[in-house]
Amino acid sequence: MNSFFKDRTILVTGGSGSFGKVIVRRLLERSPRVVRVYSRDESKHFDMRHEFGKRADVRFLVGDIRDRGRLLRAMEDVEIVYHAAGLKHVVSCEYNPFEAVKTNIIGTQNVIDAAMHVRAQKVIFTSTDKAVNPCNTMGTSKLMAEKLMTAANQYRGSRRTIFATVRFGNVLGSRGSVVPHFMRQLREHRKITVTDPDMTRYVMSEAHAVDLVLKATELARGGEIFILKMPAIRVGDLAEVMVEDYAAANGLPVESIEVQTIGAQPGEKPFEGLMTSQERFRALELPGMFVVKPPVTDLIDANYDYPGARPVAVTRYTSSAQDLLTKDEIRGMLRETGLAAGDAAGTPESVPQYSS
């Protein structure tokens, strides 16, 4: 796979965010000609410059995906685009739906138009399980962005740009996700607030998230949705594991740490799905992932015959319909990703930040 990225010009929208930083690091290991980090947050750019130093193979471009003209300039000569910019918090989008539309839908259309204009080779969009049967603004806007990505393969004309999507579950430790939130609460207040302990969620490590995106880049033929096979957890079990481990690491009795149930927040679902019942009929299974083919393929000149692919056997792919990780398995996953709750005794800066 390293040779696929060698000497390529790559742009990452949202490149200074949690996921953006991780994929930029991984791409730079593969000898690209240059990686352009496109983001509207100059403070995060400043921090990344200190991390990467004066490397000639990374550029920092301040810009917003809402600004089509800026995107066109930023994408000059770009061959591969990773579209990771967007509004990702459910509650924030519920209270600011117009902004979610401007960024997640219109911003995505701007990315598509700019990529077509420069005749980029591949565009990979990072979506979310909340786009599956959405009940909130964030999920709905991400679903619309997925639809735009798939449709782009039909109206690209003579251009050979390939557009595809990857769907994530919850990436453990990402900025704004529940694990660093629990860590912060334990460190500052010795308590945890849980919306609903019986909620279930898909989880993945940052390494798996990046692996999925890079593999999807290699495999994408046009219009697919790539979904990592991933485990699911009960949120209450995650909270209990973190409380138990934090108490043990700090010599505290477990009962001294409060776990408070505060109720579901606006737009939250009791469980998530990674594939709809309709998508199942056009999905294929590969080692470690599923691939959902586009609903209309006769307008896309592509061969979806992936080596080793077979029809999907799963009948219902939701976090409530599969075996959940045990508390010991959750504990092991947290340790593997460097997120053991005992680390919460450190300073805020010591909390790991991974992809979102």
N, C-alpha and C positions, 0 to 999 in steps of 0.2 A: 504493500500500500504506500510505502514511503515514496516510491518512484512516481506514483500518481500525482503527488503534490510538488515534486521537485521542479524548481524554476518557474512555478506558477505565480501569477499575481492574484491575490486573494483579498476580499473585503469582508469584514465582519461587522454587521450593524449591531448596535448594542455591545460593541466589542470591549467596553470597559466595565460591563456588568459582571455578575457572578459567573454565569456560564461563558460569557464572552471571553473573560480573562483566561479561563481554563482551556478553551479551544485555541485561543491565540498561542498559549504556551505549547500545546501539543502540535500545532501547525508549524511553529518555528523549529521544532525538532526534525521536521521533514524537508528541510532545505528549500523552502519556497523562494522565489525571487524577492517578493515583498508581501507582508501582511498589513493591510490598512485597517486600523482600528477606528471605526466610525461611531461616534457617540456625542451626545449633546452635553455631557458632564465633564467639564474641563478639569475639575478637581480629581476625578478618577483618572483622567489622562495623566495628570501630574504625578499621581502615585505610580502608575504603570511605567512612566518614563524612568523613575528611580529604580524600578525593578529590572527593566531591560537595558538600562544604560543607553549608550549612543550606538546602538545596533543599526546597521544600514538596511536591514531587512524588515524593519517594522516602522510604520508611519502612523501618526496620530492625527485624525481629522475630526474637527469639531463640526457637528451637523445633526440635523433632526430628520428622521424619515418622513416627516410631514412636508419637508421642503424638497420638492421634486427637482428644482434647479440645482440645489447643492448636491443631491444624490447623483445627478448626471455628471457633474464635475468629478465627484469622488470615485465614480466607477469607470473612469476612462481607462481602457486597456485591461480591465479586470476580467479574469477568466472564471473564477469560482466565487460565489457569494454565499455567505452564511447569514441568514436573516434571523437574528436573535433579539432585536429591539422590540419593545412592546410594553404595554401596561399589563401586569401579571397578577395583581392582587385583587381577589374577588370582591372584597368589601369596598375598596377604592373605586373599582369600576361600577359597582352598584350605585354609589353616590355621585359618580361623575360619568354617566353613560355617554354623553356627547364626546368627551375626551377619549373614551375607549374607542369610539367609532373613528375619530380622526387619526388615532395612532395605529390601532390594530387592523383596521380595515383600509382606510384611505392610505395610511403609511405603507401598508403591504402592497397596495396597487402601485404606489410610487416606486417601490423597490422593483416590482415586476417590469414596469415601463422602462426604468433606467437600465435594467439588465438586458432587456430586449434591444434597447437603443445601442448599447455598446457590444451587442452580440456575445454576451458572456456564455460560457459553456454549460455551467450548472449553477442552479440556485437551490439551496436547501433551507427550508423554513422550519423553525423549531416551534412546535405547537404543544398542546397539553391534553391530558385525559379529560379535562373539563369541557373540551369541545365535543365530547360524545354525549348525545342527548342532553344538551345544555339547559340549565334552568336559571342561569345568571348571565349578566351582561358580559363579563369577561369571557366565559365559555362560548357564548353566542358570537362575540366578535372574533374569537379565534377560529370558530367553525367557518365563519364567512371568509376569513383569511385563507383557510385551507382550501375552500372552494375556489377562491381566486387563483391560488397556486396551481390547482389541478386544471382549471380552465385555461390558464396561460399557455399550456401545451397545445391547445386547440387553435388559438388565434395568434400564434407567433409567426405565421406566414412562412416565408422561406428561411427564417432564422432557425438555427438548430439548438437554441437554448433549451435545456432540460430543467424543468421545475418539479420539485418533490418536497414532501413534508415528513418530519419525524414527530411522533407523539411521545411526550414524556409523562411519567408519573411524578411523584414528589421526589425531588433530588435531596437526599439527606444532607443537611448542613448548608443548603443554599440560603442566600440573603433573604430574610423575610419568611423562611420556612420555620416549622415548628421546633426543630431540634435546637438551633441557636436561641430561639425565643424561650424555650424551657431552660436552657443553660443560663440565660440572663436572669430569669426569674429566680432560679435556685441561688445564683451568686448574690443577687441584690436583696432578695426578700425571703429566701428559703421557703418558697411556695411555688406551686404550678397551677395555672388556670387552664382548664380543659373545656372546650365548647360542649362536646358530647363524647364521653368515653367509649361509646359503642360505635362511633363512626369508624369506617374502614377506608384505608387509602393504599394505593400502589406506591412502592418506594423503590428507589434505585440509587446507586452510588454515583458520584461524579465521574468516576472512571468509566462506568458502564454507559453513562449519558454521552460522553464524548466518543466512546467506541461506536455507539449506535450511529451518531452523526457522520463519523468518518466512513463507516461501512456503507451507510446509505449513499454517501457521495459517490462511492465507487460503483454501487449497484444500480443507481437510479436510471431509469429508461424514459421516465416522463409521466408525471401525475400520480405517482404512488404515495401511499402513507406507510411509513416504516414504524413498527411498534416493537419495542423490546419486550421479551418475555421477562416478567418481573414478579416478585412476591408482593403480597398484601399484608398489612398489619392492622390491628385494632388500636386506635389512638390511645385508649385507656391503658393498654399493655405497654405502649411506648412510654407513657408518663410514669407508670409504676417502675419500669426498668430504670429510668433516669433518676427517680427519687431514691430507689434502693442503692444504686451505684454511687450517687452523690453522698448519701448518708454514710455508706461504708468508707468512702474515700476521706471523709472529714470527721470520722469518729462520732457521728450523730445517730441517735435513735430514729428509725424511719418515721415513727409517729410524731416526731417534732417538726416534720415538713408537711405543710398543708397542701392538699390537692382539692381545688375548688372547681366545681362544674358551673359554667356561666351561661350555657345554652348556645345553640347554633347562631351564628352571625348571619347577617343578610346575604342571601345567595348561596349559602353552604348546603351541600348535599350530604345525606347520610352515608352514601357510598359513591364510588366512581366506576366508570367503565372505560375500556380502552378500544372497544370495537362495537359497533352497532350490529343488530341482527341482520340488517341489510348488507352491511359491509362483509359479514362473515361469508356470504355466498360468493364473493369475488376475492377472497383473501387466500393467500398461500402461506405455508409454514416453512421456514428455513431454520437451521440451527441457531437458537438464541433469539429469533425474532419472527414476527409476522409481517407480511407485505400485503397491503390492500391495494388492488389494482383500481385504476380510475373507472367510474361507471360507464363512461363513453370512451371506447378505445379505437373505434373505426376512423376517428378523425386524427388520431395520433399515430404517426409512423414509428412504432416501437415494437420490439419483441420482448414479451414478459416471461420468457422461458428461462427462469433462473436455475442454475445447476443445483440439483438436489431438492428442489421445491416440491411440496405436496399440498393437497387441499387441507384446509384447517379442520381439525376434528372437534375443537371446542364449540359448544353450543351456546354458552352464555359467558361472556368475558367481562365480568364485573368483580369488584373487590369484595362483594358480599356473597359471591357464589363459589369462591375457591378457598382452599385451605389457607388459614392465616399463619404467619410465623409465630412460633412460641416465644415466650419471654426470653428464653436462653438464646434462641436464634436471633432475636432482635438485638440482644446484648452483643452477640458475636459480630453482627453486621455493623453496629456502632463502633466497635473496636477496630474492625477492618478499615473503616473510613476515617479513623482518627477522631471520633466523636464521643468517646467514653465520657460519661457524665462527671467523672472525677475531675476532668479538665475544667469544669465550670468554676473551680476555686480560683482560677487565674484571673487576669485582667480582661476587660472587654476585647482588647486587641488580640488576645490569645485564642479567641474563638475562631475556628477554621471557617473560611468562606469558600463555598464551592459553587457549582453551577445552579441556575434556576430553570 
